[in-house]
Amino acid sequence: MITQMNFKYRIYPSQKQIIKLNKTLSDCCFVYNKLLETKINAYKTDKTNLSKFDLDKLTKQFDVPVHSQVKQNISKRINDAFNHFFRRVKLKKGKVGFPRFKNLNRYKSITYPQSGFKIVSERKLFVSQIGNIPIVLDRVPKGKLKTFCIKKTAIGWFAIFSCSDVPVEKIEVPDNQIGIDVGIENFATLSNGEVIANPALLKKSEKKLAKLQRRFSRKKKGSANRRKARFRVARLHETIFNQRSDFLHKTSFSVIKRFKIISVEKLQINNMVKNHHLAKSINDVSWGIFIQMLSYKVERTGGQLVKVNPRNTSKTCSNCGTILDMPLSKRKFKCLNCGFVCHRDLNASININTAGRAEINACEHDVRPSSVKAVVDEAGTIFEPA
């Protein structure tokens, strides 16, 4: 099986190289804001939408010591930002604003789309305008190198390679099916009774985060101490993000290794976070990222990810089909009709599994695929037929 993958490595630039990298980020940020200003003014005055090629020509006006491919990538970023802007205008959801200008705290990466970089050895990476940077290649990138990105984070500097035509070993999985109900009390409950605990990573770090934020707020604006305090807050947020990503990757991979057909709810998370009592917990648990990971990882097993309608999955008895009133505070499901008793999340996961099996059976007898069945392409992108 061939797919696209990203490979991320830690790099250790010297002090001189860090100065060069920061200067490059500053120059790219300057060019980005100038090009964005030009495009916004052209759109405001006569509704002219400057194309990416028009912006590429304008980049020649800026005499900055930046690789030409990097400058062209800036115009691509602006073009993509405006495409999202026009999409929001079409949707007409709330107040729609132009893409925002960026300061150095928001411009954190430079991209070489085709050339300007080379892996010299397992411990050395050549980057145009920067030089040879020490790198830790814990695994060799596979496939064909297409795009290279240097990213600055609160923890350090990273090199990210985007590769195409990457051979991936197929995973043999028994021909079975599972339903998964995600939640806040427990991260996920499987229809076979297995429960995955919620790590609550943000909640565990809240006291430390509040302490660092208080120290940050007391520092004088513009001072070196304030800059250091901001860095400590950012580093803790980065640590929480990495812990969450590690948990989601391990959990999703554990699920796809054991089950071929996985059924989940088609959740409208953007609507769910409007509940301000649960918004922080919902964002911390990251259901959307988990489902996205399942969608592209399940391809390695030749299986399917099925998204079912979440309506009444927690209220319907999985034994007899009776629908009961189940507020969120009620954690145990007890059917008044047949006497079936279990945890509400387990009952929901069984209903999700049953609905997923019904969707697959319906698709086998129908020429057109169901609107809730997710199809995953080789790049790991989810396409849902209308």
C-alpha positions, 0 to 999 in steps of 0.5 A: 500500500502506498500513501503520503506521510509526514516525518518530523525530527528535532533539529539543533541549530547553533546560536548563529543559525538560530539568529539566521532562522529568526531573521528569515522568519521576520523577513517572511512575516514582513513579506506576508503582511505586505502581500496581504495588505496589497491583496486586501486593498485590491479586493476593497477598491475594485473587487480584484482578486489577485491570484497566486501568480500575481503575488509571486511576481510581487515577491520579487519587489522585496529584496530579502535574503530568503530562498525564492521557493520560500517566498513563493510559499508565502503567496500560497499561504495568502491564497489559501487564507483567502480561499477559506475567507471566500468559503466563510462568506458563502456559508454566511455564518456570523461575522466574516473578516479578512485574513489577519495580519501576523506578528512574529508570535504568529509566524512560526514556520518557513516552507521549502516546497521543492528545493533548497534543502538536502539530507547530508547524513543521519546527523546533518541537514543542509538548508539554503541560506542557513547552512548545515544544521545538526539533526536527529534522524531516528528513522529515515524518511521513506518515499519521495521527498516533496516539501520541507518545513522548519517549525519553531515551537516553545520546546525547540526547532523541528524539521518536517518532511512531507513525502509521497509514495510511501510504502506502508505495511498492511495490518492483518485484522480479524473480520470483526466490528466494534462500536465506539461511544466517546464521552467526557467521564470516560474517553471512549466506551466500546461495545464489547464493554471495554472502557478507555479512561479520559486522561484529562491532560489539561485539567491535570496541568491547570494549577501549574498553568494558572500559576505561570499565567499569574506570573506572566500577567505581573511582568512589565510589558516589553520587559525581558522577564515578561518574554521569559514568562510568556515562553514558560506558559507556551512551553507548558501548552506545547507539552500538553499538546504533545501529551494529548497527541501521543495518547490519541495516536496510541489509542487510535492505533490500538483500536484499528489493530483489533477491529476491522469495521469501526462505527462512531457517531457523526458528531457536530462538535462545533455546536456541542462546544457552545455549551459553556459548562462542557466546552473546555472538557470537550476541547480537551478530550479531542474527539474530532482528532481521534475520529480523524486519526481512525479514518486514515489509520483504518485504511492500513487494515482494509477496513472501514470507518462508519459514521452513524446518526447520533440521534437517541443512541443514549436513550434507546434500549439496545435490548428491546429498542424502547426510547427513554428520557435520559438527561446527562446527569443520569449515568445508568441506563435502566429499561422500564420495558425489558429490565435491561440495565447497563452504563449509558455509554455502553448502551450507546456504543452497542446502539452505534455498533448496531447502526453501523452494521445496518449501514454496511448491510444497506450499502451492500444492497444499494448502488449508491453509498450511504451519506454517513459512510466515510471513505478514506483516500490514500492521503488519509483524507475523509470524503463523505458522499452527499 
